[in-house]
Amino acid sequence: MQKLFFWQNWPKTERFSFLSILVILVISLLFLAFYCFKGLENVIHWDILSELDEIPSTLDSFSDGNLKFTINGNAYIVKEHFLASTMAINLLANHVFGICFAIGLCLLLSAFSSMSRYWFLGGMVLLAGILITFHLEIVFNTINQMPFLVAFGMFAGLAFYFNTFEIQASFFKRFLFFVAITIIAGSLIGFMSKTQMPSFAILSYGLLSAIIISAIFILFVSHEILSGLVWVVSNSGVKNRNHLSSFLAISSIYLLNVLLIYLEKSQYIDWNILSISPLVLYVSSMILGIWGFRDYCEQANFFNFRTIGAWLYLGLAIISTATIGYAYATANDSLIEAFEDFISYSHFAVGLCFFFYVLINFTQLLLKGLDVHKVIYKPKFYEFLLFRLAAIIIVFVLISFKNYNNYFQTKAGYFNAIADFYNVNEDLQAAETFYKEALHYDVRNHKSNYALASLAINADDKENTGIFLKNALEKNASPFAYAGLSKVLQEKDMFFDALFTLREGVSKFPKNQQLLTNIALLYEKTKVTDSTLHYLNLAKENCTDCDLAESNLLAYQLKYGENDSLYKAMISSNPKLGGDNRASKNMSLRANRAAADKIMKVQANTNLVLPKDSALNVSQFALLYNLSSFNNRLFPYSSKDLQNIQRKEINNSFFEDLEFAISCRNYFTENKLSGLKQLAILANDSTKHKPLYNQVVGMWFLQQGVYDKAIMFLSRAGDISSVEILQKQDYKKTIDEFQQAQASEIIKKLKTKADFDKALAENPLNPIILSKVLDFYNTKLKKPNEAYNFIFRAVELNDNAIELWKLYTLQSLKIGTKDYAEDGLLKLQQLSTPADYQAFLSIYQAQKALMEKTKDGFE
């Protein structure tokens, strides 16, 4: 245990420093793991495009006791599919990589400043090489090397001071000074830079030095897993018993796996077997190297591990891990492949050489069962350095077998990083140049092709967009590229090419919800509903956004399913029916559920919170419309609330539909006359749903007992069958009888003001009920003016109703507006038969005389 936690016996300051740097190394490992797991989603994401579709539904129904009438309406369903975004620049990853690189460099400089002269000079040469790759002249827009000289003088001068004048300084002090001077240098660059985002420029160009350091480190630790196997064999076996056979067996298994990784990465085999990832090899060897390098320092008398070796190793490990993580974070597949190939080459070559190194030097010790790991770096015959050199030669030979493809991929990855810098600075011409330079070295790499396609999309160049996306699919195909190419082909009216592209994508990514969803909705456009349902079900089975998949399935059932299948769909999707009381946060799913509730006549979930600015997206509009445009008394928004939303300029595209919803709110819950009036005007002005609105107005008039208006609007709607039925059955007489019977029942229950108001609200055009309400307001409440408003609004809407005009004329006379009364009388003369008019005229004259007499009496 003491050997495992070897730092426990170190001085407190050095122990704290070591553990702190270990934490940074762990953070860099988490950085690598996180971005490796996310893959392309580090720089590309899925956008969701919502589309409205309209389906028939029922607004309400009513009956006269004999016939049942259904008021037809519509509902909106939302269908959603996925769009691949353009390639973004991962700025957060750039910052994390920069911090890790800076800390790793400070660790290296702290270690080199403690070394002997020649090692120190070597470290300064390394520093100069790193600073040269930074291309500081680009940051300061200069042609001389003054920025490089100043930076080198600052860092090398501090290192020289510690190496020559303050030799006894602790690592902690050295490291803090290098961190401080790094912060100062960074601040100066930030203030004096002539380019935007100077840190991005430095890291993009400086990536070259990070790649070289990482390659050296990968070679350096590639034997650590086999070294660890030697430790396992030495400690797990029986003392003084033969360990050679155990070492041969376990090492052979390991080397065979590494060989398979190498053959697969080199594309010599394609067995589709589950091989170990090169990253696992790297991370394992890097972690084991913390203890392995300590043993190497102690046994080979290489460095003092506590004062130099630990910091040198951790600096290299942090830089290497962050560099590989940066390649994944930027989806730089050329660089990723270069690293993975190099890791497999190195572990195979170095592992093989280390295997023979152990056999040549320690076979006798293994046969005797001795603790070989304690002297693993004290060879009896040949130094380990010779085998390292042999391994390096083998690595170069392996690279040459692939026509130096690893080298060219590295260059392509490097140019991709530089192109990203120019891209983020919106120097698109330079970005395009460097992306194309990367293509020169790795023509099929996904990063360059997709980035160039993104630039073409922003320039609205569909031709080049399609070409680059197609190239992106040749080697490292991605669902994003398939979706993007399909979209471009659809925009170019190449529908079947788009469909075949998605079919190819689904064959390569059979569990990708996005491609499955897109191909389903593309099949729907061809009216191949069986295939649509098949792929929608597959999308649901393999969903990552399951609400979206559920929403699309429900939309399909609403569009094409029968009521039975719709009910089954609602069982799984509707919280109330399914027993789940949680309201989904997905607006599209809620909108489709509201449409289903509307069709199935189930009470809808009215929990609705709209954004403060009331700017509606497609899904919010569909939900709002489906909840408000039928007889839904629990809907929380009033017609005034809906008007406020409608008046927002950003909602102009929904203006007409919201007007219909406002009319429904008024008619069903607030003011039937206002609802009728609004919808009658909308039906006259509408270009989108004129037949529907005319039919609804006609049915509302019929429900209110206004036969002639109902016939007129139903005729305008083209509902000839309803008109013929009403005319053949002499429905005018039926509706009059029904209104009389209805009024008789209601009048029996009228006692309080609330009863009269409710009766009027439900039957604002029934002359019998109006007559009773007017009498109540005139005689009981003494509010004739309010009574006049009731009858005025009624005749304004139903201007051909004789009984209403009679009430209006008499009420006008009652409140003393003779001109209005005479207008009413004139209207009655036009509408009534002479006999009927004369009969009413007698009543009018008597009422008028009574009013004048009453007036004279008061005078």
Residue, then its C-alpha position, 0 to 999 in steps of 0.5 A: m500500500q505504501k508503494l501504491f501511494f508513494w507520495q505519502n512520505w513526501p514533504k507536505t508541500e510537494r505532496f499537496s502539489f502532486l495531488s493537485i496536479l493529479v486532479i488536473l490530470v483527472i480533469s483532462l481525462l474527464f475532458l477526453a472521456f466527455y468529448c469522446f463520448k459525445g463525438l460529432e455532437n461536440v460541433i454539430h447538433w440536431d435542430i427540430l423543424s415543426e410543421l403544421d398539418e390540419i385535420p377535421s374535428t368537431l367543435d360542438s353538437f346540438s339537437d332540436g329533439n329530432l335531428k342532431f347537428t354536428i358543428n364541424g371544425n378543424a384541429y392542428i397537428v404538429k409533425e417534427h423532423f430533424l435538421a442537421s446543423t452547420m458545423a460549429i466551433n467548440l470554443l469551450a473545448n479550446h479554452v479547456f485545451g489552452i488551460c491544460f496546455a499552459i499548465g503542462l508547459c509550466l510543469l515541463l519548464s519547472a522540471f527542466s529548470s531543475m535539471s543538469r545543464y544539458w537537459f536544461l538546454g534541451g528543455m530550452v530548445l523544446l521551449a523555442g520549438i513550441l513558441i515557434t509553432f505559436h506563430l506569435e507574429i500572426v497575433f501581433n500582425t508583424i513580419n519580424q520575430m520580436p514577439f517570439l524573442v520577447a516570449f522566449g526571453m521571459f520564459a527561458g530567462l526565468a528558467f535560467y534564473f532557477n537553474t543557475f541562481e536559485i537551484q534549491a527552489s522548491f517545485f511549488k515555487r518554480f511552478l507558481f512563478f511559471v504560472a504567473i509569467t504565463i498569466i502576464a504573457g497572456s494578459l499582454i497578448g490580450f491587450m496588444s493583439k492585432t487579431q480577434m481571439p488571439s488565444f485561439a490563434i496561438l492554440s490552433y497554430g501551436l497544436l503542432s507542438a502539442i501533437i509532437i509532444s503527444a506522439i513522444f509521450i505515447l511512444f514513451v508509455s507504450h510499454e507500461i501495460l506489459s510492464g504492469l503484466v510483469w508486476v502482476v505475474s511476479n506478485s500473483g504467483v507462488k514464490n520461487r516457482n516458474h513465472l515464465s509460462s504465466f508471463l508468456a501466456i498473459s503477454s501473448i494474449y495482450l499482444l494478440n489483442v494489440l495486433l488485432i487493433y493494429l490490423e483493424k485500424s490499418q484496414y488489413i482486416d474487417w472482422n467486425i469484432l469487439s476489439i479494445s479501443p486504442l484510447v483504452l490502451y493510451v489511458s491505461s498505459m498513461i495511468l500505469g506510467i505514473w508508477g512505472f516511470r517512478d520505478y524507471c527513475e529509481q532503478a535506472n538512476f535517471f532522474n529524482f522522481r520526487t523533484i523532477g520526474a513526477w512533474l515532467y511526466l505529469g506535464l507530458a501526460i496532461i498535454s497529451t491527454a488534452t490534445i487527444g481530447y481536443a481532437y475529439a472535441t472539435a470532431n477532427d476525424s483526421l487527427i483522431e484517426a492519426f492518434e488512434d493509429f499511432i497508439s496502435y502502432s506504438h503499443f504493438a511495436v513497443g510492446l513487442c520489443f518490451f516483450f523480447y527485452v524481458l525474455i532476453n534479460f530476465t528469463q532466468l529470473l522468471l524461471k526461478g520465480l523471482d520478483v522481476h518487477k523490482v529490477i525490470y529497468k536493471p537489465k543483465f544484458y541489453e539496455f531498454l533504450l536499445f529496444r526503444l530505438a528498435a520500437i521507434i524504427i518499427v513504428f516508422v516502418l508500420i507507418s510507411f506500410k500505409n504510404y505515410n497516411n498517418y503523417f498526412q492525416t496529422k497534417a490534415g488535422y492540423f490544417n483543420a484546426i487552423a481553418d477553425f480559427y479563421n472560421v470563428n473570426e469570420d475570415l471565411q476565405a482563409a477558412e475555406t483555403f485551409y479546409k481545402e488544404a486539409l482535404h489535399y492531405d485527407v480527401r475523405n475526412h469528414k471534418s473538412n468536408y462537413a465544414l466546407a458544406s457548412l460554409a456553402i450552406n451559409a453562402d446558399d450554394k446548394e451545388n457545393t453543399g451537396i458535393f461536400l456532404k456526399n464526400a463526407l459520407e465516403k469514409n466516416a459517414s455520419p447521420f448528420a451528413y445523410a440528413g443534410l444531403s437529403k435536405v439539399l436534394q429535396e430543395k433541388d426537387m430530387f425527391f427520390d434521390a433524397l429518399f434513397t440517401l436516407r435509406e442508405g443512412v438508415s441501413k448504416f445507422p439502423k437505430n438512429q432516431q433522427l434518420l428514422t424520423n426523417i425517412a418516415l415523414l419523407y415516405e408520408k409525402t409519397k402517401v406510402t403510409d405503411s412505410t411511414l408507420h413502420y419507420l415511426n415505430l422504429a424511431k419510437e423504439n430507438c428514441t433519444d427524444c421519446d416525446l418527439a417520437e410519441s408526438n409523431l406517432l400520435a400525429y400519424q394516428l390522428k391523420y390516418g388512423e380510425n377511432d379505435s386505433l386513435y384511442k389505443a394511441m391515446i392510451s399510451s400518449n395521453p397522461k390522463l388516459g394512460g394513468d400518468n399525471r405528469a404533463s409533458k414539457n414537449m409542446s408538440l406532443r401536448a398539441n397533438r394530445a389536445a387535438a386527440d382530446k378534441i376529436m375523442k371528446v375527452q376533457a383536454n389538459t388546459n395547463l398552458v403557460l405561454p412565453k412572456d412576449s407571447a411570440l408563438n412558435v408552431s407547437q405553441f400555436a397548435l396547442l393554443y388553437n386546439l385548446s381554445s377553438f371548441n367548447n372547452r370551458l376549462f380553457p384558462y385564457s379569455s378572448k381578451d388574452l387571445q387578442n393580446i397574443q394575436r396583436k403581436e406582430i410576430n404572430n401575424s402568420f397565425f392571425e386568422d386562426l387566432e381570430f377564429a379561436i377568439s370567436c369560439r371563446n366568445y361564442f362558447t363561454e363569453n358572449k355568443l353574439s360577439g362570437l357570431k359577429q366576429l366569425a361572420i366578418l371573418a368568414n366574409d374576409s377569409t381566404k384560408h378557411k372561408p368554407l369552414y368559417n361559413q359553415v360554422v357560422g351557419m350552424w351557430f345561427l341554426q343553433q340560435g334558431v335563425y333559419d334564414k341566416a343559417i341557410m345563407f351561410l351554409s350555402r356560402a360554405g357550399d354545404i348543399s346537402s345540409v341546405e337541401i335537408l333543412q329546406k325539404q323538411d320545412y325546418k323553419k317551422t320546426i325550429d320555431e316550435f323548438q324555440q318556443a318549447q325551449a323558451s317555455e322550459i327556461i322561463k319556468k326556471l327564471k327567478t333571479k337576475a342571475d337566472f335571467d342573465k344566464a338564459l339570455a347568454e345562452n339564447p341571445l336571439n330567442p325573441i321569447i326569452l328576450s321579451k321576458v328579459l326585457d320585461f324583467y329589466n324594465t319593470k323589476l330592475k328599472k334598467p331600460n337602457e341595459a334592456y335596450n342594449f340587449i335587443f339592439r345587439a340582437v337586431e344588429l346581428n339578426d336584422n331580418a327577425i320581425e319579432l326582434w324588431k318589434l321588441y326593439t321598436l317598443q324598447s326604443l320608445k320606452i327609453g325615449t328615443k323616438d328616432y330609433a323607434e321610427d327606424g324600427l317601425l320602418k324596418l318592420q313595415q319592410l319585413s312584415t305583411p300589411a296585416d301584421y304591420q297594422a296590428f303592431l302599429s296599433i300596439y305601437q301607437a297605444q304605447k306611444a300615447l301612454m308614454e306621452k301621457t305619462k310624460d305630461g303627467f310628470e310635467 
